[in-house]
């Protein structure tokens, strides 16, 4: 036996002993972190001395920090199906969980978060280990996974849900998420934009930014689940994110200022110790000292781009005043009255929080304390800065009203630690006031601007003062001439020139907007009888040459942003897919079939190719691959017989006489074949709709197929021959099968089920 083999054998023997690798399952939620001791003397000494925790509660605070964090789920609130999912959760899964016993103890059912509106957020203490011990809990887990992939449920930490709620978003708001990845808060922002599902294109939009190219793709994955035409993902350093231009209503070039900005900055993360256990080992006060400058630069760049009258929410998952109140105090001091802290105490009734502090001290990792900048020795001036200390002017400090900041402590409501502050901009920042006066009607923001506001005016040359220095030179580089001498093609928003963006990452395909007279439109308009107000100029593709594989749509406002800033910003992804090329469709009059992702965006404009279906029809369509037209109920059957072959919309409307059926509208993409019909819906969405119809789609472990409850909608077991010899796949095979045709398409979300479109 060689030396390596002996070492491996010895390691295996050690890991097989109590406490070794094979027994990590016994650690419950913390499996894999058994060797990390949840102790940090410096952490305890620091926060005990600061006095952030109420007197007599510090032991409870530390005990809560050592406990595993409850799992939290949020039902997406903008979708019309939210109430149906909530009804399904409360009346089916949660009731079943209450009856489960593990090791002689009853499982505690999930509870709603008291401060989240409409019971759309729930938390539970069930660990992964417990979820594996019962088939009923495994069933609940599969439900969560499936609905998460469909975009109907988000798994998100409770305190992470707070900032978007405090932004008070309206559908017309222009929103910037400065440090957006991994995207759970961005998803909330998109939901709020689409609060009215009858409006396919809200006037507002979300620009989600992250400095990390790879994390941007995680952000795309999260945002794509909501199928919104009003989201754009960009890749920039938030501290110098470029100022964008737009076309104003009077045809002039103006500056884009945002109505709402979410500034969730990078932080030391000591509020996340309950889930990120390695923070216990790595935490030191140096982390906050190193991040403080970056946090100020990002926040300053945010308020520079905020519209007058707008709100910016600053948040961290750190409890440290150096990253929290010190940054807010610096912003307020720099603003010279342009900013004020908003009182958000009544915005989330039921949420327990501690007011911001006005006094704090600073400690080095060696344990040395400093109460004031004057005490800091010269050799530490590069690591410790004056902005890290509270303002010394007591009157100025009182006017800042730092007590309006909100600090969430873990032991108060069994959450993580968090800090949030809401800033309102009452006037332009002092270093941005050198703008000519403008007429009120020139405002490009939905919020009325004062006369000296920079919104809607051409950008003059500005000296780099204060925040502009913080923001970097890029803040002033708004002239397209500086981006290079390349000739810009009309209606094309491509990647920026290499010399402007020295970043590594995937090379993105260009975003090419179609013109109204593009030859691709006439057959589509004729086939689907599109209404005259269909916004053709909002349609884009991702290729300059060759056949267009997919067509996407964005809102009018995002199109405006993209066409005016292709040299300034690096766009990773935008738009929702509405049509995909299908070569079989050309013989039926249209080469493009409808895509399920974009059906809610397109539906208001489609006036033909629609079949109204019943609950029973949907069950047939979602559980059989290619059912005969005759399997539909009489009404749907007659509609289908009158329709030619090709892509169709299957429309369901709630039946008030049947309270047990879904009480929300459903639109599904489908295909009308020669003698058959099918729904062209991704697998997880199929599961979602079937659950809404009361059909059980739980699969046993290791993919042995669906449970027996599914038999109620099966028309048979095995395969049946169709009239022309093709084979029809049964319910069991369809639900068991994995996605086919799932090859990765760069810069594009694949079509869920990926089934081949053939007609019978």
N, C-alpha and C positions, 0 to 999 in steps of 0.2 A: 504494500500500500504506500502510495506516494505521500509526501509531506502535506500537500494541499488536501488530499482525501482525509488524512488523519485529523487535520484542523477542522474540516467540515463536519466530520463525525463527532468530534469533541463539542463543537458549537451546537450541534443538534441535540446532544445529550444534555447540555446545559439548559437549552431552551425548553426541553421537555420537563424540567423540574418545576415545582411550584413557583409561580411568578415569572416563568419564562415566556417565550414567544407563543407557545401553544396554548397558554392560559390567558392570553390577552382578552379573550371574550369575556372573562369574568370581570373585567374592568368596566363593563357596561359601555356607557357613552364615551368614556375616555379610552376605549380600546386603541392600542397603538401608542399611547402616551404613558404607559404604566411606569416608565422610568423617570418621568418628570414629577418632581415634588412641588406641590402648590404652596410654595413658601418663597417670600422675597422680603427680607428684613428692611431693605432700603425703601421699598414700596410702602410698607406699613408705617415706617417712621416718617416718611414724607407726608403721607395723607393724614396721619394722626396730628402732625404738627400744623398742617394747613387749616384744619378744622372745617373742612367742607362737609363732613358727615355730622348730623345733629348729635349733640351731647348724649352719651349713653347708648348710641346705636352703632358704634364702630365695630364691636364684635359681631353684630348681626350683618353689617356690611361685609366684613371679611368672610364670614361663613357663607353668605350668598355668592361671593366671588369664587368660592371653591366648589360650589354646586354646579352640575351640568346645566346648560341653558335649555329651557323648554323649546320644543319645535313649534314654529308658528307658520300658519298658512293664511293667505289672503285671497279672497275671491275677487276676480277682476270686476270692478264696479261699473265700467261703461258698457259692457256687453249686455244685450237684452236678455241673455241667458243667466245672468248673475242670480236672480231670484230663484230660478229653477235649480241651479246648482246648490244654493243655500238650502232650499227645500229638501233636495235629495240628501244632503249631508245630515241635516237635523233629524229627518224622519226615517232615515234608513241606517246609515253607517254609524252615527253617534248612538242611536238606540241599541244597535247590535253590540257596540263596544261595551255599553253599560252592563251587559249580561255576561261578558267574558270574565273568567277567573283563571289566573295564572299563579301556580304555587299556592293555591288556597286563598288568594287575595283578589278582590274585584278591581278591575281596571278603572281608573278615574277617567271619565269622559272628557273630551276637549271642552274648553270654556271660551266664550267670546271675550275679546278685549273690550273692556268697559268703555274705553274712550274712543274706539274706532267706530265711525258712523255705520248705522244699518246692520250691525252684526256681520260685517263682511270680513272680519279678521278673527282667527281662533288660535289658541295655543294649547299644547298638550305636553305632559311630562314623559310620554312613552318614548323609550329609547329604541335603537335599532335592534338590540338584543330581544326586547319584549316583542317587537313587531314580527320577529322570526318564530316566536313560540306558539302562535295560534293561527289557524287558517283564516279565521274571521279578521284578525288584525292584518294578515298578509293581503287579504282582500281589500281592506281599507288602504293599505300602502300602495297596491297596484292602482287603485282609483286615483290616489294623489299623484302618482307618477304620470299616469295617462292624461289626467286633466292638466297637469303642469305643462306637458309637451304640447297640448292643444291650446295653451294660452288662457285657459279658463281659471286656473289657480296658480298663484305664485307662492313659492316657499321663501319667506323673507323674515328676517329678525324683526321683532316688534318695534324696537326703538327706531329702526331704519325707516319705518312707515311715517314717522312724525313730520320730517321736513316738508314733503309735498303737501301734506294737509294744511300746513301753516302758510303756504304760498297763496292760497285763495285764488285758484286758477279759473279763468273763464275761457270758453271756446275760442275767443278772438285773440287771446294772448300769444305774444311771441316769446318763446321760452328758451333759455340757454342753460344746459346742464354742464358745468365746467369740468368736473372730474367724474364722469358718468359710470365707468365700468365698476362692477360687472353688470349693472343695469336695472336692479330691482326698483330703484327710485324713478328711473327714467320711464319704466313701464307704468308706474302710477301717474306720472305726468301725462303720458299719452292717453290713459283712461279718462283723465279729467277733461282733456281737450274734446273727447268724443262722448261727453255726457249726454248729448242728444244724438241718438243713433239714426235719426231721420235725416241728419245733415251729413252727406258723404264727405264733404270737404269743409271742415271748420276753417275759419279765417286764420286761426293761429297755427303755430307749428312748434316742434321741439328740435333744437340742434343739440345733439349729445356728443360731447367731446371727451377724449381721453388721450393722454400722452403716450401710452403704451400701445404700439401697433397690434400686438397679439391680443391684448385685452379688448381692443376695439371689435375684434371678430366675435368675442364672447358677448359683447354689447349688442352687436347685430343679431346674434341668435336670440337674445332676450327680446329685443324690440320687434323682431319679425313675427313673433308669436301672436302679436296683436293686429297684424295686417293693416297698418295705418299708412295712408299716403302723406302724412304730415310729420314724418320723422326723418332726420338726416344724421348720420354718424360721421364725425370728422376726427382727424388725428392731429392734435397740436399740443404744444406745451401750454397749459392753462394760464401760466403767468405772463405769456405774451401772445395769447390767442388773437389773431388779426381782427381789426375792425373791418366790418363788411359794408359794401355799398349796395343800394337797391334803387330801382326806378321809382320815383314818387308819382303821385297821381297827375301832376302837371307836366310830366315828361322830363323832369330834371333828375340828376343823380343826387341821392341823399345818403346819409349814414344810417345804418340799421342800429337802433337802440332797442333793447329787450324790455318787455313789460315785467317779466319775472326771470330771476336768475337763481339757480340752485348752486351753492358753493360748498360742496361737501369735500373738504380738502384732505390731502394725505395727512395722517397723524400717527402718533406713537401707538395708538390702539389699546391703551390699558383698560378701556371699558369693555374690551372683547375677550378678557381673560377666561370667561366661562366657556367660550367655544374655541378660542385660539390658545391652547394650553401652553404652547411654547413661549408665549409672552411672559409667563412667570419667570422663566429662566433668563430671558433676554432684556427684561425691563431695566432701564436706568434713566436718571434724570437727563442724561446727555441727549437722549432721543428727542425730547421736547425742545432742547436748546438748538439742535441742528435743524429742526423743521420749522421753527418759529418764523424765520425770514421768508421761506418759501410760502408759508401760509399767508403772510401779509401781502406778498407780491401777487398771489392768486386773487385774494380778496380785493385788492386795489384794482386789479385789472377788471374784476367783475363789476364793481361800482362805477368804473369809467364807462362801461358799456350798458349800464342800466338807464332806462328812460326816466325822466323826471316824473315823479308820481308812482314809480314802480317799486317792487319789493324784491329784496335779495335775502334769501335764507342762508345763513352761515352755520355749518354744523361740523362736528367731529365726533368720533367714537372714543374720545379721550376725556378724562376728568380733570386734566391738568390746566390750571389757569393760564400758564404760559402759552398754551395753544388755543385757549378759549377767550377769557375776558381780556387778556393782554392784546390779542389781535383786534378784538372789537374796539377797545379803548384807543388803539393806534389809528384805526379807521376813522373813528369819530373825531379824533384830534386833527387828523390830516384834512378832514372834510370841511372844517371851519363852519359848521352848522348846516352843511348841505345834506348830511345824513342824520337820522335819528333812530333810536331803538323803538320798535313798535311794542305795544303791550299785547301779548298774545295769551294772557292768563285765562281768558274766557273762551278761547277758540277750540280747546279740546277738553270739555268737561269730563271729569273722571280720571284724567291723567294726573299722577302725583309727580311733582317736580320741586326742586330747590331753587330759590332765586339766585341770580349771579352774585358773586362776591366783589367787594370793592377794595379789599386788602389781601395781599398774598406775598409770600417770600419765595426766594429762589435758592435751590440747593444744588451743589455740584455732586458728581457721582462719588466723590470722596467724603461727602457728608458735610461740607462747608456751607453755611447759610449766609445769604445776603438779603438785607431788607430794602436796600436802596442802591441806585447806580453809583452813588458816591463811595460806597463801601467796596466796590469791585476793584481789585488791583489791576494795574495797567497791563500786566502780562495775560490777563483774561479778557481784555476788551474785544478780542476777535471772536471769542465764543459767546460772551454775554453782552447783550446790547441794551441800551436804555429803554427800548420799547417793551422789554420783558417785565418791567416793573410798573406798578400802578402810578397814575399821574400824581404828582406831588401837590398840585394846586387843588385844594379841597373843594373850592367852588366849582371849578371845571369838572372835577370828578363827580360831584353831586348832580350836575346838569347832564352828565352822560346817562344817568339812570341805568347803570349796569345791572341793577337788581331785576331788570326786565329780561335778562338772559335766563335760560332754563337749563338746569342740570338734572338729569334723570339718574337716580342711584339704584343699583341692582336690587337691593333688599326691599325697596318700597312696593314694587309690583312684579317681582320675579322676572326682571328683564336684564339686558346688558346695560352698561354705563353709556351715557350719551350727553352731548351738549348741543344746544341749538339757540340761535338768536335771529330775530327778524329785523332787518334794516329797511327803512323807507327813505327814498331819495327825494328831497324837497327842492333841490336846485342843482345845477351842474356843478361838478367838482371844481375846486378853485383853479386847478391847472388846465381846465377845459373851457374856461369862460371867454376865451378870445375868439368869439364867433360873431358874425354880423347878426343883427336882429332879423327875424323871419316872420312871415305872415303865419297866422295860426293854422290856416288850411293846408300848409305845407307839411304838417306833422305826419311822419310815417308810422308812428306808434299809435295804438288805440287809446293811449292815455294822453289827454291834452297837455301840451308843453308850454312853458312860459316863453316869453319872447327871446330870451337869451339862450334858450336850449339849443344844443347842437343838432337835434333831430331834424332831418329833412334838408340840411344845407350841405353845399359842397364843402369838402374838407380843406381848410387852409393849412399852410405849413405851420406847425406848432413847435415851440421849443420843448426840449425834453426836460420837464420839471417833475419833481416828486414821483408821482405814480407812473409817468411815462418812462422815467429811468428804470423804475421797478419792472415795468412791463416790457422793457427791451426796445430796441430800435424798430422792431417789426411793427410796433403800434403806429408809427408815423408813416410807414411805407404803404400808403394806400393808393398811390398812382400806378395804374396798370403799366405805364411805360417802364417802371423800374423792374418789372417782372421779366424783362427780356424783350427781344425784338421779334419774337415769334408772331406770325400772323394768326390771329385767332379766328377759327371757323365759326360761322353763325350757328346758333342753337346747339353748340357743343360745350359741355363742361367736362374737360379732361383733367388728368392729373396735372399738378403744377410742375413747372420746369425743375429739373434736378438741382440747379444752383440755388433755387429758392428753398427747396425742401430736401435737406440732406438727411433723410431718414431711411432706415433699413426696414424692409417688410415686403409684403406681397405687392406685386404690380397690379393696380386696379385697371379694369377696362374703362373706356370713356363712357360718359353719359351723354347720349345724342338725342336731343329733342326732335320730334318729327314736325314737319310743317303741315299746315291744314290741307294742302293739296298733295300730300304724299300718296303715292299709288296704293299703299297698303289699306287705306281707309274705305274707298268705295265698296269693295265686297263685304267688309265688316259692317258698314252702315246698313247696307241692303239686307244682309242675312239676319242681323239682330234688330233691324228697324230702330236704330238709335235715334233718340229724340234730338231735335235741332240744337238744343243747348248743350249737347255733349262737348266738353272742353278738349278738343283734339290737340291743342297746343301743349297740353299737360302730359301727353304721352311721350315716353322716351324708350330708347333701346340701348343696348350695351355694345354695339358694334358699328363701325363705319362702313364696312363692306360686306358683301354676301347677303344671304337671306337672314332676315331678322327672326331669331329663335323665340324670343320672349318680348312682350310689350309690357311696360310698367307705367304707372301713373303716380304723379305727385300733385300736391295742391298748387294753386296759382302762385301763392306767396313763396313757396319753396323754389318754384321755377324761377321766380324773380331773383332770389338769392343766388341760385346756382349759376345763372347766366351772367351775372355781374361780378362773380368772384372766383372764377376758375383758376386765376393765377395766384390767388391769395390763400386758398384753403385746399386741404387734402381730404377729399370726400371718400369715405370707405364704402358707404352704402346708403341708398335712399330709394323711396318708391315702393309700391306694392304691385306684385305681378297680377295682371288682369287677363292677358291672353297668352297662350302658348301655341307654337306652330304644330300642326298635325297634318302631315302630308296626305292622309286619307281624306281629310276634309275638303280638299280642293275640288274633288269630283262632285261634292254636294253644294258648292258655291262659296265656301269660305275656308281658307287654309288655317284659320286660327280658332282654337277651341277656348272656352271660358276656363279660367283658373279659379279654384275654390278660394285661394287666398284673397282675391280681389272682388269676390262676388258682391260683398256688401258695399263696395265702392261703385261698382258698375250697375248694380241692380236698378237704381232710380232712373237710369237712362235707357234701359232695355224695354222695348215695347212688343217684342214677339219672342218666339221660341220658349214660351213658358207653359208649364203644365202644373195645374193646381192638384196637389196630392193630399191624401188623408194620412192619419197615423198608421193605419195598416199598410198603406202603400209604402211609407218610409221604412217600415220594418222589413218588408219584402226587398226593397231596393238596397238596404244596408246589410242584409244578411245573405244575399245571393249574388253571384257574380254577374250573370246575364239572364235575368228572369224574362219569360215571354211577356209580351204586352198584355196577354189575356190574364196574367196573374194580378194585374192591377184591378182595383175596384172600377165599376162601370164608368163613372164620371171621368176618371183619369185615363181609362182605356180609350174612351171615345176621343178625348183631346189628343192622345198620342197617335191614334190612327190617322188623324187629319194632318199630322205634322210630318215633314220630310226628314230624311236622315241627317244626322249631324249633332252638334253640341246644343244642349238645352239647359233651361233652368227649371228645377223642381221646387215649387213654391208651396209652403204650408202656412196656413193662417189659423190661429186659435179658434176653437169651437166653444163658444160660451155654454152650449148645452152639455158639454163633456168636461166637467171640472177636473177629471183625472188625467186628461191629456195635457201636453205642454201648453202653457199659457203665454208663449212668446212666438213671434214669427220665425220661420226657418227658410233659408234659401240654400239649395244644394246644386252644384254643377252635375250635369249628367250627359248621357249620350244615347240618342235614339238610333237604334240599329234597324235592320230590315224587318226582323220579327221579334226583337228583344229590346230591352231598355236597361240602363244601368246608371248608378250614381258614381260619379268620379270624385271620390272624397278620400283624403288621407286616412290611414288606419285609426289613429288616435281620435280623430274627429268622428269617425264612425262609432267608436266606443262611446264617445261623449253623447252623441245624439240618441244612441240606443238606450243609454242609461236614463236619459230624459223621458224616453218612451216606456220606461219600466222594464226593459229587457236586461237580464243579468249577463254581463260579459266578463266575469271574473275567470281567469285562467289558472289552472293548477300549476304548481311549481314545475320548473324545468320544461314548460311548454307542452304539457301532455294534452292540451286542448281546453276548450271551454267547459264550464260546468253544465250539469244537466238542465239547469233552468232555461238555457238557451233553446231547448227543444220546442218551446212553445211557439217559436216563430220559424221553425225549420219546415221546409216543404218535403224534405226527404233526407236520407243519410246516404252518402256516397255520391256518385256521379249519375247524371241523367243525360240521355241523348237529346239534342235539339233536332229540329226538323231537317237541318242540312248536315247533320252528322257531327257538329261541334259538341264539345262536352261542357256541361254546366257545373260549376264548382259549388258544393254545398256550403251551408253555414259554417259547419265545423272546420272545413278546410280553409275557408276565407278568413275566419277569425284567428285560426292558428298560424296562417302564413305570415311570413315577414314581408317587409316592403320590398317590392321588386323594382328594378331600374333605379336604385338609389345611388348611382355613381355620383361623385361630388362634382358639381358644376361651379367653377370659380366665379366669385362675385355674385352668386345666385343661390337662392334657397330652392332646394329640390322640391318637386311636387310629391307630397306625402306618400300615397300608396304606389305611385309609379306604374299602375297597371297599363297594359297595352290597349289602345283603343282599336277594337275590331268590331265590325258589324256582322250580325248573323242574319 
